[in-house]
């Protein structure tokens, strides 16, 4: 769901999660319905044939002006995204305090 959101196919993470859950997303040509599916370098993510024609997906692609991260390579023409590399910590824009996570799990 993270890649679907970052590619601009969905307007929110919840919407991206719903697209995946409903089977509208394909990874390397195979249908995926698990939002936490782990992608690898070189994987291609695309919207399914029905989803490509959905009004909400077209609206998101036309109106959302979100920059695709450097670790992804997007092709808006055929609704595909390729994972070029795994993201580095510097490329993650969500504010995360790693030390708090370590402290939580060390209890």
C-alpha positions as CSV (number, residue, x, y, z in Angstrom):
1,X,0.0,0.0,0.0
2,X,2.9,2.3,0.6
3,X,4.1,2.2,-3.0
4,X,0.5,2.6,-4.3
5,X,0.2,5.8,-2.2
6,X,3.6,7.2,-3.1
7,X,3.0,6.6,-6.8
8,X,-0.1,8.8,-6.7
9,X,-2.6,6.0,-7.5
10,X,-4.3,6.7,-4.1
11,X,-5.0,10.0,-2.4
12,X,-4.4,8.5,1.1
13,X,-2.8,5.5,2.7
14,X,-6.2,4.2,3.7
15,X,-7.4,4.4,0.1
16,X,-4.2,2.7,-1.1
17,X,-4.8,0.0,1.5
18,X,-8.3,-0.5,0.3
19,X,-7.2,-0.8,-3.4
20,X,-4.8,-3.5,-2.4
21,X,-7.3,-5.3,-0.2
22,X,-9.9,-5.3,-3.0
23,X,-7.3,-6.9,-5.4
24,X,-6.8,-3.9,-7.7
25,X,-3.0,-4.1,-7.4
26,X,-0.7,-6.5,-9.2
27,X,3.0,-7.1,-8.4
28,X,5.0,-8.6,-11.2
29,X,1.7,-9.4,-13.0
30,X,0.2,-11.3,-10.0
31,X,-2.7,-10.1,-8.0
32,X,-1.8,-9.1,-4.5
33,X,-4.4,-8.5,-1.7
34,X,-2.1,-8.1,1.3
35,X,-1.3,-4.4,2.1
36,X,1.9,-5.4,3.9
37,X,3.3,-7.4,1.0
38,X,7.1,-6.9,1.0
39,X,8.5,-5.7,-2.3
40,X,12.0,-6.3,-3.5
41,X,14.3,-4.4,-5.8
42,X,13.1,-4.8,-9.4
43,X,9.5,-5.5,-8.6
44,X,6.9,-3.9,-10.7
45,X,3.6,-2.7,-9.2
46,X,0.7,-1.8,-11.4
47,X,-3.0,-1.2,-11.1
48,X,-5.2,-4.0,-12.4
49,X,-7.1,-3.7,-15.6
50,X,-10.4,-2.7,-14.0
51,X,-8.6,-0.2,-11.7
52,X,-6.9,1.6,-14.6
53,X,-10.3,2.7,-15.7
54,X,-11.7,3.6,-12.3
55,X,-12.7,7.3,-12.0
56,X,-11.1,7.6,-8.6
57,X,-7.7,6.3,-9.8
58,X,-7.8,8.6,-12.9
59,X,-8.8,11.6,-10.7
60,X,-5.9,10.8,-8.3
61,X,-3.3,10.6,-11.1
62,X,-4.6,13.9,-12.6
63,X,-5.0,16.0,-9.5
64,X,-2.4,14.8,-6.9
65,X,0.9,16.5,-7.4
66,X,3.0,14.2,-5.2
67,X,6.6,13.7,-6.2
68,X,7.6,10.1,-6.7
69,X,10.5,9.2,-4.3
70,X,13.9,8.5,-5.8
71,X,13.8,4.8,-4.9
72,X,10.8,4.4,-7.3
73,X,10.5,4.8,-11.0
74,X,6.9,5.6,-12.2
75,X,5.3,5.4,-15.6
76,X,2.0,7.3,-15.6
77,X,1.1,6.2,-19.1
78,X,0.7,2.5,-18.2
79,X,0.1,2.9,-14.4
80,X,3.2,1.1,-13.3
81,X,5.9,1.7,-10.7
82,X,9.2,-0.1,-10.5
83,X,11.2,-0.4,-7.3
84,X,14.6,0.8,-8.3
85,X,16.2,0.4,-4.8
86,X,15.1,0.0,-1.2
87,X,14.6,3.3,0.5
88,X,17.4,4.7,2.7
89,X,16.6,6.3,6.0
90,X,17.3,9.8,4.5
91,X,14.6,9.2,1.9
92,X,11.9,8.4,4.4
93,X,9.9,11.6,5.0
94,X,7.7,10.3,7.8
95,X,9.0,11.6,11.2
96,X,10.1,8.5,13.1
97,X,12.1,8.5,16.3
98,X,13.9,5.1,16.1
99,X,15.1,5.3,19.7
100,X,11.6,5.3,21.0
101,X,10.8,2.1,19.0
102,X,13.9,0.4,20.4
103,X,12.9,1.4,23.9
104,X,9.4,0.1,23.5
105,X,10.5,-3.3,22.2
106,X,13.3,-3.7,24.7
107,X,10.9,-3.9,27.7
